[in-house]
């Protein structure tokens, strides 16, 4: 067994001490520091070309990935394992008066001793086996574990029949520019060095699935994540004549009632079920106060998938949106009739019908009707919109749909369904290929071998339940599934673009062996050191050995 606890703890603190909040200069700072740390290892002093600090591509931020590799000397195998993990974190504002100590675990834990803490957190703080601080769990300790193994194998390449690649990527907490840029480096190294990528091991954090859950989870594959979005138009009216128009916020509210927490939209696969969608934004698009109802509303929802494709999700949500629209109109008419009865004003039936379309369908209709005039206008509009750097991809997409809607001849109320952000693809790891089977077998054997040394159950599951960069090293979707994303994202090719072919070109089976803890992204973020600094590196080491040396 590797005696790695103190080394991994030291690496973790070194990384945590560098504030590396996503979309700040800290991402550049930590990459440069990590590059220096690896450069100081004797192996990389002798083989400097096997370590790179590379800036991300097509990114409005200056930030970097750090990649390195060790070539094994035990045999002539080109089999290669990728060890991956992100070096950015979420912000530290939630630490409030302890903000200056957020990235210094020892000082933070000393201060926390005088704070009012939940019983569980206080117990952990007093135990001596838990480490607190921003990034300790998500996921600098995971990177530290990989860094330890990189150093270990760099000193003992004779124990390695094959190669390991370290990928430490930035921007996981926002748009995954890091891993998407790194794919091109991995492809180049495969060409230059003949690497045969047989597995990737991510080291993102794991947590209990429910209160009282004592399992420590390892995941095969990962959940997919979409951001289905809805542009909703109504019929504008003065608030004094409310029933002469249709408030799009009324439709939006019904849509959220229909979609939020809806178990019908949970995706089950291999006995595991995603959590249902939940709203992440709901707003109208009025720029300022007036006494007229809004022209349009905008909502979007988090949507996790295991086996459904982005195309499947569009069809399911078209159905749900139609139900919501129907319910909204029914409720509107019922209330209008009740109002007419009590007010004595005449009831006038409206011509509105449920109307739901995808962005792709609307765009094609407008192209058919207007041809080059429409496409040229929209291209110019997007170019102008790109100059507004305050617009994120989600609001950029909404503005594009809003502009395209102006060209519609039929302005009756409607819902336009589209995607407005990054699609993090789902990955199913089933053993259907030789590499998948080898990785699953190696993992199962490693867990069985190591379990006697650790008191809590180490349990494997099929889908990592959080968004992660694991999504970008393999692809389970076919071309139709990916086309549903690109054809229905209004910002595609301008504000947003992903080269999914790069993912297909790597297409390596991936698992997650990561640190265990609680409250990631929260003030009391913390990890259990025994599992994170001893079990994680040893299990990862065993999987590497079984994959490459058997």
C-alpha positions in Angstrom: 0.0 0.0 0.0 1.2 3.5 -0.8 2.1 5.6 2.2 0.7 8.8 0.6 -1.4 10.6 3.2 1.1 13.4 4.2 2.3 14.0 0.6 -1.3 14.3 -0.7 -2.2 16.6 2.2 0.8 18.8 1.4 -0.1 19.0 -2.3 -3.7 19.8 -1.4 -2.8 22.7 0.9 -0.4 24.1 -1.7 -3.2 24.1 -4.3 -5.9 25.3 -2.0 -3.7 28.3 -0.8 -3.9 29.6 -4.4 -7.3 31.3 -4.8 -8.4 30.1 -8.2 -12.0 31.3 -8.6 -13.4 30.5 -12.0 -13.3 33.5 -14.5 -10.7 35.3 -12.5 -7.0 35.8 -12.8 -6.6 33.1 -10.1 -7.1 30.4 -12.8 -3.9 31.7 -14.5 -2.1 31.8 -11.2 -2.8 28.3 -10.1 -1.9 26.9 -13.5 1.5 28.6 -13.4 2.1 27.4 -9.8 1.2 23.9 -10.7 3.4 24.0 -13.7 6.3 25.1 -11.5 5.6 22.4 -9.0 5.8 19.7 -11.7 8.8 21.3 -13.3 10.7 20.9 -10.1 10.3 17.1 -10.2 13.6 15.6 -11.4 11.9 13.5 -14.1 10.4 16.7 -15.7 13.7 18.6 -15.4 15.2 15.8 -17.5 12.1 15.6 -19.8 10.8 19.2 -20.1 8.9 18.5 -23.3 6.6 16.1 -21.4 5.1 19.0 -19.5 3.1 21.9 -21.0 1.3 25.0 -19.8 -1.3 25.7 -22.5 -3.7 28.6 -22.9 -7.3 27.7 -23.6 -8.8 28.2 -27.1 -11.6 30.5 -28.2 -11.9 31.8 -24.7 -12.6 35.4 -23.5 -10.5 34.7 -20.4 -6.8 34.2 -20.1 -6.4 30.9 -18.4 -4.4 27.7 -18.8 -4.3 24.0 -18.6 -1.4 22.0 -17.3 -0.7 18.6 -18.9 2.2 16.2 -18.3 3.0 12.6 -19.0 5.3 9.8 -17.8 6.3 7.1 -20.2 6.6 3.7 -18.5 9.8 1.6 -19.1 8.5 -1.8 -17.9 7.6 -2.8 -21.5 6.8 -1.4 -24.9 3.1 -0.9 -24.4 1.4 2.3 -25.7 -1.6 1.8 -23.4 -2.2 5.1 -21.6 -4.4 6.2 -18.7 -5.5 9.9 -18.4 -5.7 11.3 -14.8 -7.9 14.3 -14.9 -9.1 17.0 -12.5 -10.0 20.7 -12.5 -8.1 23.4 -10.7 -10.7 26.2 -10.6 -13.2 26.7 -7.8 -16.4 28.6 -7.1 -16.3 31.9 -5.3 -15.6 32.6 -1.6 -18.2 35.4 -0.8 -20.2 32.9 1.2 -17.4 32.8 3.8 -18.4 36.3 4.8 -16.1 37.6 7.6 -13.9 34.5 7.2 -13.4 35.2 3.5 -9.7 36.0 3.9 -9.2 32.5 5.5 -11.3 30.6 3.0 -8.2 29.2 1.1 -6.1 28.6 4.2 -7.4 25.5 5.9 -5.4 25.6 9.1 -6.3 29.2 9.9 -9.9 28.7 8.8 -10.4 25.6 11.0 -9.0 27.5 14.0 -11.5 30.3 13.4 -14.4 27.9 12.9 -13.8 26.6 16.5 -15.4 29.9 17.7 -18.3 29.8 15.3 -21.8 28.3 15.8 -21.7 25.2 13.6 -24.1 22.4 12.9 -23.5 19.4 15.1 -22.1 17.3 12.2 -19.7 20.0 11.1 -18.5 20.6 14.7 -17.9 16.9 15.1 -15.8 16.8 12.0 -13.9 19.8 13.0 -13.0 18.3 16.3 -12.1 14.9 14.9 -8.8 15.8 13.4 -9.6 13.8 10.3 -11.5 16.4 8.3 -10.1 19.4 6.3 -12.1 22.5 5.7 -11.7 25.2 3.0 -12.7 26.4 -0.4 -11.6 23.8 -3.0 -10.4 21.1 -0.5 -13.2 18.9 -1.7 -14.1 20.3 -5.1 -11.6 19.3 -6.2 -8.0 20.3 -5.4 -7.5 17.2 -3.2 -8.4 15.1 -6.2 -5.8 16.9 -8.3 -3.4 16.5 -5.4 -3.9 12.7 -5.5 -3.2 12.6 -9.2 -0.2 14.9 -8.7 1.2 12.4 -6.1 0.8 9.5 -8.6 2.4 11.5 -11.3 5.4 12.1 -9.0 5.4 8.5 -7.9 5.5 7.1 -11.4 8.0 9.7 -12.5 10.4 8.3 -9.9 9.5 4.7 -10.8 8.8 4.4 -14.5 9.9 0.8 -14.4 6.7 0.0 -12.5 4.6 1.3 -15.4 3.9 -0.8 -18.5 2.4 1.9 -20.6 1.9 5.6 -19.8 0.0 8.1 -17.6 -1.1 11.5 -18.7 -2.0 14.2 -16.1 -4.7 16.7 -17.3 -5.3 19.6 -14.9 -7.9 21.7 -16.5 -9.4 25.1 -15.8 -12.9 26.4 -16.2 -14.8 23.3 -15.1 -17.1 25.5 -12.9 -18.5 27.5 -15.8 -18.1 26.5 -19.5 -15.4 23.8 -19.7 -13.1 25.7 -21.9 -10.2 23.9 -20.3 -11.0 20.3 -21.1 -12.4 21.2 -24.5 -9.1 22.9 -25.4 -7.1 20.0 -23.9 -8.7 17.5 -26.2 -6.6 18.9 -29.0 -3.4 18.4 -27.0 -4.4 14.8 -26.2 -5.0 14.2 -29.9 -1.6 15.7 -30.8 0.2 13.6 -28.2 -1.5 10.5 -29.4 -0.2 11.2 -32.9 3.3 12.2 -31.7 3.8 9.5 -29.1 1.5 6.7 -30.2 -0.6 6.9 -27.0 -3.4 4.4 -26.9 -5.9 6.0 -24.5 -7.6 3.1 -22.7 -9.1 4.9 -19.7 -9.6 8.2 -18.0 -9.8 8.6 -14.2 -11.4 11.7 -12.9 -11.1 12.7 -9.2 -14.1 14.9 -8.6 -15.7 14.9 -5.2 -18.3 12.4 -3.9 -20.8 12.8 -1.1 -23.5 10.9 0.7 -26.6 10.4 -1.4 -28.9 10.9 1.6 -28.7 11.6 5.3 -27.1 8.6 7.1 -25.6 7.2 3.9 -22.1 5.9 4.9 -21.1 4.6 1.4 -18.1 6.0 -0.4 -19.0 6.1 -4.1 -17.1 5.5 -7.2 -18.8 6.2 -10.5 -18.7 4.6 -13.9 -19.7 7.2 -16.6 -21.6 10.4 -15.8 -24.9 12.1 -16.0 -25.6 14.4 -19.0 -26.7 18.0 -18.5 -28.8 20.2 -20.7 -30.3 23.6 -20.4 -33.7 23.6 -22.2 -35.0 27.1 -22.6 -38.3 28.6 -23.5 -39.1 32.0 -25.2 -42.8 32.7 -24.5 -44.8 35.3 -26.3 -48.2 36.6 -25.3 -50.6 39.3 -26.4 -49.8 42.7 -25.0 -52.5 44.7 -23.3 -52.9 47.6 -20.9 -53.3 46.3 -17.3 -56.6 48.1 -17.1 -57.9 45.8 -19.9 -56.2 42.7 -18.6 -58.4 40.1 -20.4 -57.9 41.7 -23.8 -54.4 40.3 -23.9 -52.4 37.3 -22.6 -49.6 37.8 -20.1 -46.6 35.6 -21.1 -45.6 35.4 -17.5 -48.9 33.6 -16.9 -47.9 30.9 -19.4 -44.3 30.8 -18.0 -45.7 30.2 -14.5 -47.8 27.3 -15.8 -44.8 25.9 -17.7 -42.7 25.9 -14.5 -45.5 24.3 -12.6 -45.6 21.6 -15.3 -41.9 21.0 -15.5 -40.4 21.7 -12.1 -39.9 18.5 -10.0 -41.9 16.5 -12.5 -41.0 12.8 -12.0 -42.1 12.1 -15.6 -39.0 13.9 -16.6 -36.6 11.7 -14.6 -34.5 9.5 -16.8 -33.9 5.9 -15.4 -31.1 3.8 -16.8 -29.4 0.7 -15.2 -31.5 1.1 -12.1 -30.5 4.7 -11.5 -32.7 7.7 -11.9 -31.9 11.4 -12.5 -33.3 14.1 -10.3 -36.2 15.9 -12.1 -35.7 19.3 -13.8 -35.7 22.5 -11.8 -36.0 26.1 -12.8 -32.8 28.1 -12.9 -34.3 31.3 -14.3 -37.7 32.8 -14.9 -38.2 36.4 -16.1 -39.9 38.5 -18.6 -38.0 40.6 -21.2 -39.5 44.0 -20.4 -36.5 46.4 -20.2 -38.3 48.7 -17.7 -41.6 49.4 -16.0 -44.7 50.2 -18.0 -48.4 49.6 -17.4 -48.5 47.2 -20.3 -48.1 43.5 -20.0 -44.8 42.0 -21.2 -44.3 41.0 -24.8 -42.3 37.9 -23.9 -41.0 35.8 -21.1 -37.9 33.6 -20.8 -37.4 30.5 -18.6 -34.8 27.8 -18.5 -34.4 24.6 -16.5 -31.6 22.3 -15.5 -32.2 18.9 -17.1 -30.2 15.7 -16.3 -30.1 12.7 -18.5 -28.8 9.1 -18.3 -30.0 7.5 -21.6 -32.1 10.1 -23.3 -30.5 12.1 -26.1 -30.9 15.9 -26.5 -33.4 15.1 -29.3 -35.4 12.9 -27.0 -35.5 15.8 -24.4 -36.8 18.3 -27.0 -39.7 15.9 -27.9 -40.6 15.3 -24.2 -40.5 19.0 -23.4 -42.5 19.9 -26.5 -45.2 17.6 -25.1 -44.9 19.2 -21.6 -45.0 22.7 -23.0 -48.2 21.9 -25.0 -49.8 20.6 -21.8 -48.8 23.7 -19.9 -50.0 26.0 -22.7 -53.3 24.2 -22.8 -53.7 24.5 -19.1 -52.8 28.2 -19.1 -55.4 29.0 -21.8 -58.1 26.9 -20.0 -57.4 28.7 -16.8 -57.4 32.1 -18.5 -60.8 31.4 -20.2 -62.3 30.2 -16.9 -61.2 33.3 -15.0 -62.3 35.6 -17.8 -65.8 34.1 -17.8 -65.9 34.4 -14.0 -64.8 38.0 -14.3 -67.4 38.8 -17.0 -70.1 37.3 -14.7 -69.3 39.4 -11.7 -68.4 42.6 -13.6 -71.3 42.5 -16.2 -68.8 43.1 -19.0 -69.2 40.9 -22.1 -67.1 37.8 -22.6 -65.3 37.8 -26.0 -63.7 34.5 -26.9 -60.0 34.7 -28.0 -58.6 32.8 -31.0 -55.5 31.6 -29.2 -54.5 27.9 -29.4 -51.5 26.1 -27.8 -48.6 26.7 -30.1 -45.1 25.2 -29.4 -42.2 25.0 -31.8 -38.5 24.4 -31.6 -36.0 27.1 -32.6 -34.9 25.0 -35.5 -38.5 24.9 -36.8 -39.0 28.6 -36.4 -35.7 29.4 -38.1 -36.4 27.1 -41.0 -39.8 28.7 -41.5 -38.3 32.2 -41.6 -35.6 31.1 -44.0 -38.2 29.6 -46.3 -40.2 32.8 -46.2 -37.4 35.4 -46.3 -34.3 33.6 -47.6 -31.0 35.5 -47.6 -32.6 38.7 -46.3 -33.4 37.0 -43.0 -30.1 35.0 -42.7 -28.0 38.1 -43.5 -29.9 40.2 -40.9 -29.5 37.6 -38.2 -25.8 37.2 -38.9 -25.4 41.0 -38.6 -27.5 41.0 -35.4 -25.4 38.3 -33.8 -22.2 40.0 -34.7 -23.4 43.2 -33.1 -24.7 41.3 -30.0 -21.3 39.7 -29.5 -19.9 43.2 -28.7 -22.0 43.1 -25.5 -19.6 41.2 -23.3 -22.0 41.3 -20.4 -24.4 38.9 -22.1 -23.8 35.2 -21.1 -24.6 32.4 -23.6 -28.1 32.0 -22.1 -29.2 35.6 -22.5 -27.4 35.9 -25.9 -29.5 33.0 -27.1 -32.7 34.6 -25.8 -31.9 37.9 -27.6 -31.4 36.0 -30.8 -34.8 34.2 -30.5 -36.4 37.5 -29.6 -35.0 39.1 -32.8 -36.0 36.2 -35.0 -39.5 36.3 -33.6 -39.9 39.9 -34.9 -39.9 38.3 -38.4 -42.8 36.0 -37.7 -46.0 36.9 -39.6 -48.2 35.0 -37.2 -47.7 36.8 -33.9 -50.2 34.8 -31.9 -48.9 33.6 -28.5 -46.3 30.9 -28.8 -43.6 29.0 -27.0 -40.3 28.5 -28.7 -38.1 25.7 -27.3 -34.3 25.7 -27.6 -31.0 25.1 -25.8 -29.1 28.1 -24.6 -25.9 26.7 -23.0 -23.3 24.0 -23.0 -24.4 20.4 -23.3 -22.4 18.2 -21.0 -22.9 14.8 -22.7 -24.0 11.7 -20.7 -21.6 8.7 -20.7 -22.8 5.2 -20.3 -20.1 2.7 -19.2 -21.5 -0.8 -19.9 -18.7 -3.0 -20.9 -19.7 -3.0 -24.5 -16.1 -2.5 -25.7 -12.9 -4.1 -24.8 -11.6 -1.0 -23.1 -14.8 -0.5 -21.2 -14.8 -4.1 -19.9 -11.1 -3.8 -18.9 -11.8 -0.6 -17.0 -14.8 -2.0 -15.2 -13.0 -5.3 -14.3 -9.9 -3.4 -13.1 -12.1 -1.1 -10.9 -14.1 -4.0 -9.4 -10.9 -5.9 -8.6 -9.2 -2.9 -7.1 -12.2 -2.1 -4.8 -12.4 -5.7 -3.7 -8.7 -5.8 -2.9 -8.7 -2.5 -1.0 -12.0 -2.7 0.9 -10.6 -4.7 3.8 -8.3 -1.7 4.6 -11.2 0.8 5.0 -14.2 0.6 7.4 -16.9 2.1 5.3 -18.4 0.4 2.1 -16.8 1.5 -1.2 -19.7 1.2 -3.7 -19.7 1.6 -7.4 -22.6 3.2 -9.3 -23.2 3.9 -13.0 -23.6 7.7 -13.3 -21.6 10.4 -11.6 -24.6 12.6 -10.5 -23.0 16.1 -10.9 -21.9 18.1 -13.8 -18.2 17.5 -14.5 -15.5 17.5 -17.2 -15.9 13.7 -17.5 -18.6 14.5 -20.0 -16.0 15.7 -22.6 -13.8 12.7 -23.0 -16.4 10.3 -24.4 -19.6 10.5 -26.3 -22.6 8.1 -26.1 -24.9 10.3 -28.3 -25.2 9.7 -32.1 -25.1 12.4 -34.7 -28.9 13.0 -34.5 -28.6 13.7 -30.8 -25.7 16.2 -31.2 -27.5 17.8 -34.1 -30.5 18.5 -31.9 -28.1 20.6 -29.7 -26.3 22.5 -32.5 -29.5 23.2 -34.6 -31.4 24.4 -31.6 -28.9 26.6 -29.9 -29.4 30.2 -31.3 -25.8 31.1 -30.2 -24.2 28.2 -32.0 -21.2 29.1 -34.0 -21.0 32.7 -32.6 -21.4 32.9 -28.8 -21.1 29.2 -28.3 -19.5 26.3 -30.1 -18.2 22.8 -29.1 -16.2 20.6 -31.4 -17.9 17.4 -30.5 -15.8 15.6 -33.0 -12.8 16.1 -30.8 -14.6 14.2 -28.1 -15.5 11.4 -30.5 -11.8 11.3 -31.5 -10.7 10.7 -27.9 -13.7 8.6 -26.8 -12.1 7.0 -23.8 -14.1 5.2 -21.0 -14.1 7.2 -17.8 -14.6 6.6 -14.1 -14.5 8.9 -11.1 -12.5 8.0 -8.0 -12.6 11.2 -5.9 -12.3 12.6 -2.4 -15.2 12.2 0.0 -16.8 15.0 1.9 -19.7 17.4 2.4 -20.9 20.9 1.6 -19.1 21.5 -1.7 -19.7 25.0 -2.9 -20.7 26.0 0.6 -18.9 27.7 3.5 -18.4 24.4 5.4 -16.9 22.6 2.4 -14.8 19.8 3.9 -13.3 16.4 3.2 -12.5 13.2 5.2 -8.7 12.9 5.0 -8.4 9.2 5.5 -10.5 8.4 2.4 -9.4 11.3 0.3 -5.6 11.1 1.0 -5.2 7.4 1.5 -8.0 5.4 -0.2 -8.3 7.6 -3.3 -4.6 7.5 -4.4 -4.3 3.8 -3.6 -7.4 2.8 -5.5 -6.4 4.9 -8.5 -2.9 3.3 -8.3 -4.4 -0.2 -8.3 -6.7 0.5 -11.2 -3.7 1.9 -13.2 -1.6 -1.2 -12.4 -4.4 -3.6 -13.3 -5.2 -1.8 -16.5 -1.6 -1.4 -17.8 0.3 -4.3 -16.3 -2.2 -7.2 -16.9 
